[in-house]
Amino acid sequence: MQEVKEKGPRRILSCFTIDEEFLLNGGETIYHNGEVIDVVTSGGFGYTIGKTIAYGYIPSDLLNEIIF
């Protein structure tokens, strides 16, 4: 617990949107620059926004690269 307080979390729960409609069950891979960085934990179609919404953990050191 002390290590997390000092260094911060290793992974951050993030929300992603995908322009196409996909059926997500969880376990689908999350890629960054051609490498698998983790898997989708859950997801579904967001009818209000018209996109697929996925949740998954990403390494915290990639947070600034992926989110813009």
URDA-V225430 format. One record per pair of residues at least 4 apart in sequence whose ideal C-beta (glycine too) atoms are under 6 Angstrom apart, sorted by sequence separation. I is the first residue (numbers start at 1). GAP is how many residues later the second one is. D is the distance in Angstrom with one decimal. If there is no record, write none. Layout:
# URDA-V225430
i={I & I}
gap={GAP & GAP}
d={D & D}
This chain:
# URDA-V225430
i={3 & 18 & 24 & 58 & 62 & 63 & 32 & 46 & 29 & 30 & 45 & 46 & 30 & 29 & 43 & 43 & 27 & 28 & 42 & 26 & 40 & 41 & 26 & 41 & 24 & 26 & 40 & 38 & 24 & 38 & 37 & 21 & 30 & 22 & 24 & 21 & 19 & 17 & 18 & 17 & 16 & 15 & 13 & 14 & 11 & 12 & 11 & 12 & 9 & 12}
gap={4 & 4 & 4 & 4 & 4 & 4 & 5 & 5 & 7 & 7 & 7 & 7 & 8 & 10 & 10 & 11 & 12 & 12 & 13 & 14 & 14 & 14 & 15 & 15 & 16 & 16 & 16 & 18 & 19 & 19 & 21 & 24 & 26 & 30 & 30 & 31 & 32 & 34 & 34 & 36 & 38 & 40 & 44 & 44 & 46 & 46 & 48 & 48 & 51 & 51}
d={5.8 & 6.0 & 6.0 & 5.5 & 5.4 & 5.9 & 4.8 & 5.6 & 4.9 & 5.5 & 5.5 & 4.5 & 5.0 & 5.7 & 5.8 & 3.7 & 5.3 & 4.4 & 5.1 & 5.7 & 4.8 & 5.2 & 5.6 & 5.3 & 5.8 & 5.2 & 4.5 & 5.5 & 3.3 & 5.1 & 5.9 & 5.5 & 4.9 & 4.7 & 5.7 & 5.8 & 5.8 & 4.5 & 4.1 & 5.8 & 4.7 & 5.6 & 5.6 & 5.1 & 4.0 & 5.9 & 5.9 & 5.1 & 5.7 & 5.7}
